[in-house]
Amino acid sequence: MEKLSEDFKDRQKPVSRIIVAVSAAVAGFLIMLFRAIKKPR
């Protein structure tokens, strides 16, 4: 049972990294978009 949870943790690591990278990219994009909208033309 313990070995199974260890294996599961190892498998979760790259997935969580991908999720963090994607959310960071989305956050950066939204900030850029918000600044572009706020900027007076």
DRENVOZA-836947 format. One record per residue (C-alpha): x, y, z. Coordinates in steps of 0.2 Angstrom, whole numbers, always signed. Example, Ala and Ser with C-alpha at 12.3 -4.5 7.8 and 13.67 -1.06 7.14 Angstrom:
R,+62,-22,+39
R,+68,-5,+36
END
This chain:
R,+0,+0,+0
R,+14,+12,+4
R,+23,+8,-12
R,+7,+12,-21
R,+6,+29,-13
R,+24,+33,-17
R,+22,+28,-35
R,+6,+39,-36
R,+16,+54,-28
R,+30,+52,-41
R,+16,+52,-55
R,+8,+67,-48
R,+24,+78,-48
R,+25,+82,-67
R,+6,+84,-68
R,+6,+97,-54
R,+21,+106,-62
R,+11,+107,-79
R,-4,+114,-70
R,+6,+127,-61
R,+15,+132,-77
R,-2,+133,-86
R,-10,+143,-73
R,+5,+155,-72
R,+4,+158,-91
R,-15,+161,-90
R,-12,+173,-75
R,+2,+183,-85
R,-9,+183,-101
R,-24,+190,-91
R,-13,+203,-83
R,-7,+209,-100
R,-25,+209,-107
R,-31,+219,-92
R,-17,+232,-94
R,-21,+233,-112
R,-39,+236,-109
R,-36,+249,-95
R,-23,+259,-105
R,-32,+275,-112
R,-31,+276,-131
END
